[in-house]
């Protein structure tokens, strides 16, 4: 999947805060995503992210 800055993605499993929406804030070999509700940011590889998002 191709990711763009500012794109909102939905994960299969919700974050600890109860939200499953994440915003893409950095792309490259690793992708930085930010929780829309609580603002927590994490770095994750593209391969791992592909497994964790809902397919639309």
N, CA, C and O atoms as CSV, one atom per row, in Angstrom:
chain,resi,resn,atom,element,x,y,z
A,1,UNK,N,N,0.846,-1.182,0.000
A,1,UNK,CA,C,0.000,0.000,0.000
A,1,UNK,C,C,0.887,1.239,0.000
A,1,UNK,O,O,1.977,1.233,0.573
A,2,UNK,N,N,0.421,2.287,-0.637
A,2,UNK,CA,C,1.154,3.551,-0.685
A,2,UNK,C,C,0.550,4.495,0.357
A,2,UNK,O,O,-0.665,4.686,0.413
A,3,UNK,N,N,1.419,5.078,1.173
A,3,UNK,CA,C,0.986,5.982,2.234
A,3,UNK,C,C,1.402,7.406,1.898
A,3,UNK,O,O,2.478,7.626,1.343
A,4,UNK,N,N,0.549,8.378,2.233
A,4,UNK,CA,C,0.857,9.785,2.009
A,4,UNK,C,C,0.756,10.544,3.332
A,4,UNK,O,O,0.051,10.123,4.250
A,5,UNK,N,N,1.465,11.661,3.415
A,5,UNK,CA,C,1.430,12.483,4.627
A,5,UNK,C,C,0.018,13.001,4.869
A,5,UNK,O,O,-0.661,13.432,3.936
A,6,UNK,N,N,-0.415,12.956,6.106
A,6,UNK,CA,C,-1.732,13.448,6.477
A,6,UNK,C,C,-2.857,12.447,6.283
A,6,UNK,O,O,-3.997,12.720,6.658
A,7,UNK,N,N,-2.556,11.299,5.706
A,7,UNK,CA,C,-3.568,10.264,5.481
A,7,UNK,C,C,-4.000,9.667,6.821
A,7,UNK,O,O,-3.165,9.421,7.691
A,8,UNK,N,N,-5.293,9.438,6.984
A,8,UNK,CA,C,-5.833,8.812,8.193
A,8,UNK,C,C,-6.078,7.336,7.880
A,8,UNK,O,O,-6.734,6.999,6.895
A,9,UNK,N,N,-5.538,6.461,8.737
A,9,UNK,CA,C,-5.716,5.022,8.557
A,9,UNK,C,C,-6.414,4.440,9.781
A,9,UNK,O,O,-6.346,5.011,10.870
A,10,UNK,N,N,-7.075,3.318,9.603
A,10,UNK,CA,C,-7.766,2.615,10.685
A,10,UNK,C,C,-7.035,1.304,10.952
A,10,UNK,O,O,-6.757,0.545,10.024
A,11,UNK,N,N,-6.724,1.036,12.224
A,11,UNK,CA,C,-6.072,-0.222,12.583
A,11,UNK,C,C,-7.115,-1.249,13.009
A,11,UNK,O,O,-8.223,-0.900,13.418
A,12,UNK,N,N,-6.736,-2.529,12.906
A,12,UNK,CA,C,-7.634,-3.613,13.301
A,12,UNK,C,C,-7.872,-3.592,14.807
A,12,UNK,O,O,-8.994,-3.797,15.271
A,13,UNK,N,N,-6.810,-3.343,15.560
A,13,UNK,CA,C,-6.877,-3.350,17.022
A,13,UNK,C,C,-6.774,-1.907,17.528
A,13,UNK,O,O,-5.879,-1.179,17.099
A,14,UNK,N,N,-7.661,-1.476,18.426
A,14,UNK,CA,C,-7.593,-0.093,18.915
A,14,UNK,C,C,-6.387,0.156,19.824
A,14,UNK,O,O,-5.840,-0.766,20.429
A,15,UNK,N,N,-5.994,1.418,19.900
A,15,UNK,CA,C,-4.925,1.873,20.788
A,15,UNK,C,C,-5.433,1.805,22.229
A,15,UNK,O,O,-6.631,1.629,22.454
A,16,UNK,N,N,-4.558,1.939,23.180
A,16,UNK,CA,C,-4.922,1.881,24.602
A,16,UNK,C,C,-5.992,2.921,24.953
A,16,UNK,O,O,-6.835,2.680,25.817
A,17,UNK,N,N,-5.955,4.069,24.285
A,17,UNK,CA,C,-6.930,5.130,24.558
A,17,UNK,C,C,-8.315,4.807,23.992
A,17,UNK,O,O,-9.270,5.537,24.258
A,18,UNK,N,N,-8.439,3.729,23.218
A,18,UNK,CA,C,-9.729,3.321,22.675
A,18,UNK,C,C,-9.974,3.738,21.239
A,18,UNK,O,O,-11.008,3.393,20.667
A,19,UNK,N,N,-9.050,4.469,20.647
A,19,UNK,CA,C,-9.194,4.960,19.283
A,19,UNK,C,C,-8.429,4.060,18.315
A,19,UNK,O,O,-7.385,3.513,18.670
A,20,UNK,N,N,-8.944,3.905,17.097
A,20,UNK,CA,C,-8.227,3.105,16.101
A,20,UNK,C,C,-7.859,3.921,14.865
A,20,UNK,O,O,-7.489,3.352,13.839
A,21,UNK,N,N,-7.957,5.252,14.952
A,21,UNK,CA,C,-7.586,6.134,13.842
A,21,UNK,C,C,-6.197,6.710,14.070
A,21,UNK,O,O,-5.888,7.203,15.155
A,22,UNK,N,N,-5.357,6.644,13.031
A,22,UNK,CA,C,-3.988,7.144,13.093
A,22,UNK,C,C,-3.719,8.025,11.886
A,22,UNK,O,O,-4.241,7.777,10.798
A,23,UNK,N,N,-2.899,9.063,12.080
A,23,UNK,CA,C,-2.507,9.959,10.996
A,23,UNK,C,C,-1.050,9.691,10.637
A,23,UNK,O,O,-0.207,9.553,11.523
A,24,UNK,N,N,-0.751,9.618,9.340
A,24,UNK,CA,C,0.617,9.425,8.866
A,24,UNK,C,C,1.338,10.774,8.966
A,24,UNK,O,O,0.897,11.756,8.369
A,25,UNK,N,N,2.446,10.828,9.719
A,25,UNK,CA,C,3.191,12.078,9.875
A,25,UNK,C,C,4.567,12.037,9.225
A,25,UNK,O,O,5.191,13.084,9.055
A,26,UNK,N,N,5.058,10.849,8.855
A,26,UNK,CA,C,6.358,10.722,8.190
A,26,UNK,C,C,6.360,9.428,7.390
A,26,UNK,O,O,5.864,8.400,7.851
A,27,UNK,N,N,6.923,9.489,6.185
A,27,UNK,CA,C,7.032,8.290,5.361
A,27,UNK,C,C,8.492,8.039,5.016
A,27,UNK,O,O,9.339,8.916,5.193
A,28,UNK,N,N,8.776,6.871,4.537
A,28,UNK,CA,C,10.136,6.460,4.190
A,28,UNK,C,C,10.241,4.966,4.405
A,28,UNK,O,O,9.267,4.240,4.210
A,29,UNK,N,N,11.419,4.497,4.806
A,29,UNK,CA,C,11.584,3.078,5.113
A,29,UNK,C,C,10.681,2.714,6.284
A,29,UNK,O,O,9.988,1.697,6.254
A,30,UNK,N,N,10.695,3.548,7.308
A,30,UNK,CA,C,9.773,3.407,8.435
A,30,UNK,C,C,8.734,4.509,8.331
A,30,UNK,O,O,8.986,5.557,7.737
A,31,UNK,N,N,7.572,4.270,8.908
A,31,UNK,CA,C,6.486,5.244,8.863
A,31,UNK,C,C,6.161,5.673,10.282
A,31,UNK,O,O,6.064,4.842,11.185
A,32,UNK,N,N,5.993,6.981,10.475
A,32,UNK,CA,C,5.608,7.511,11.787
A,32,UNK,C,C,4.112,7.791,11.745
A,32,UNK,O,O,3.617,8.496,10.866
A,33,UNK,N,N,3.402,7.218,12.721
A,33,UNK,CA,C,1.964,7.445,12.810
A,33,UNK,C,C,1.627,8.066,14.164
A,33,UNK,O,O,2.298,7.819,15.166
A,34,UNK,N,N,0.574,8.877,14.166
A,34,UNK,CA,C,0.166,9.606,15.370
A,34,UNK,C,C,-1.300,9.289,15.653
A,34,UNK,O,O,-2.148,9.382,14.765
A,35,UNK,N,N,-1.589,8.915,16.893
A,35,UNK,CA,C,-2.965,8.630,17.300
A,35,UNK,C,C,-3.777,9.925,17.216
A,35,UNK,O,O,-3.365,10.958,17.743
A,36,UNK,N,N,-4.918,9.862,16.558
A,36,UNK,CA,C,-5.744,11.052,16.365
A,36,UNK,C,C,-6.329,11.541,17.688
A,36,UNK,O,O,-6.493,12.747,17.875
A,37,UNK,N,N,-6.644,10.636,18.603
A,37,UNK,CA,C,-7.289,11.013,19.865
A,37,UNK,C,C,-6.299,11.514,20.912
A,37,UNK,O,O,-6.481,12.608,21.447
A,38,UNK,N,N,-5.253,10.739,21.217
A,38,UNK,CA,C,-4.371,11.103,22.333
A,38,UNK,C,C,-3.050,11.741,21.893
A,38,UNK,O,O,-2.347,12.318,22.722
A,39,UNK,N,N,-2.697,11.648,20.600
A,39,UNK,CA,C,-1.486,12.290,20.106
A,39,UNK,C,C,-0.217,11.468,20.231
A,39,UNK,O,O,0.859,11.964,19.896
A,40,UNK,N,N,-0.299,10.237,20.698
A,40,UNK,CA,C,0.877,9.359,20.830
A,40,UNK,C,C,1.439,9.051,19.444
A,40,UNK,O,O,0.687,8.725,18.526
A,41,UNK,N,N,2.768,9.154,19.293
A,41,UNK,CA,C,3.422,8.880,18.020
A,41,UNK,C,C,4.288,7.635,18.124
A,41,UNK,O,O,4.981,7.431,19.121
A,42,UNK,N,N,4.244,6.801,17.083
A,42,UNK,CA,C,5.103,5.624,17.030
A,42,UNK,C,C,5.698,5.487,15.634
A,42,UNK,O,O,5.126,5.951,14.648
A,43,UNK,N,N,6.870,4.834,15.570
A,43,UNK,CA,C,7.516,4.502,14.300
A,43,UNK,C,C,7.280,3.022,14.053
A,43,UNK,O,O,7.421,2.205,14.963
A,44,UNK,N,N,6.922,2.679,12.827
A,44,UNK,CA,C,6.633,1.293,12.475
A,44,UNK,C,C,7.065,1.055,11.030
A,44,UNK,O,O,6.989,1.960,10.199
A,45,UNK,N,N,7.512,-0.149,10.735
A,45,UNK,CA,C,7.931,-0.454,9.364
A,45,UNK,C,C,6.694,-0.604,8.476
A,45,UNK,O,O,5.598,-0.885,8.961
A,46,UNK,N,N,6.888,-0.412,7.169
A,46,UNK,CA,C,5.775,-0.534,6.230
A,46,UNK,C,C,5.160,-1.930,6.272
A,46,UNK,O,O,3.940,-2.077,6.202
A,47,UNK,N,N,5.997,-2.943,6.386
A,47,UNK,CA,C,5.513,-4.329,6.398
A,47,UNK,C,C,4.611,-4.574,7.608
A,47,UNK,O,O,3.542,-5.171,7.478
A,48,UNK,N,N,5.044,-4.112,8.788
A,48,UNK,CA,C,4.234,-4.274,9.998
A,48,UNK,C,C,2.932,-3.483,9.895
A,48,UNK,O,O,1.873,-3.968,10.295
A,49,UNK,N,N,3.011,-2.265,9.357
A,49,UNK,CA,C,1.818,-1.428,9.231
A,49,UNK,C,C,0.808,-2.057,8.277
A,49,UNK,O,O,-0.396,-2.008,8.532
A,50,UNK,N,N,1.285,-2.648,7.181
A,50,UNK,CA,C,0.384,-3.322,6.236
A,50,UNK,C,C,-0.409,-4.426,6.921
A,50,UNK,O,O,-1.571,-4.654,6.585
A,51,UNK,N,N,0.205,-5.109,7.873
A,51,UNK,CA,C,-0.469,-6.191,8.592
A,51,UNK,C,C,-1.491,-5.663,9.598
A,51,UNK,O,O,-2.483,-6.335,9.882
A,52,UNK,N,N,-1.256,-4.461,10.139
A,52,UNK,CA,C,-2.083,-3.940,11.231
A,52,UNK,C,C,-3.279,-3.103,10.787
A,52,UNK,O,O,-4.190,-2.874,11.583
A,53,UNK,N,N,-3.301,-2.637,9.526
A,53,UNK,CA,C,-4.408,-1.778,9.102
A,53,UNK,C,C,-5.568,-2.589,8.554
A,53,UNK,O,O,-5.401,-3.720,8.097
A,54,UNK,N,N,-6.757,-1.980,8.610
A,54,UNK,CA,C,-7.952,-2.601,8.037
A,54,UNK,C,C,-7.889,-2.439,6.528
A,54,UNK,O,O,-7.534,-1.371,6.028
A,55,UNK,N,N,-8.228,-3.483,5.811
A,55,UNK,CA,C,-8.270,-3.410,4.350
A,55,UNK,C,C,-9.605,-2.831,3.923
A,55,UNK,O,O,-10.663,-3.285,4.361
A,56,UNK,N,N,-9.545,-1.818,3.059
A,56,UNK,CA,C,-10.781,-1.169,2.599
A,56,UNK,C,C,-11.022,-1.481,1.155
A,56,UNK,O,O,-12.013,-1.027,0.582
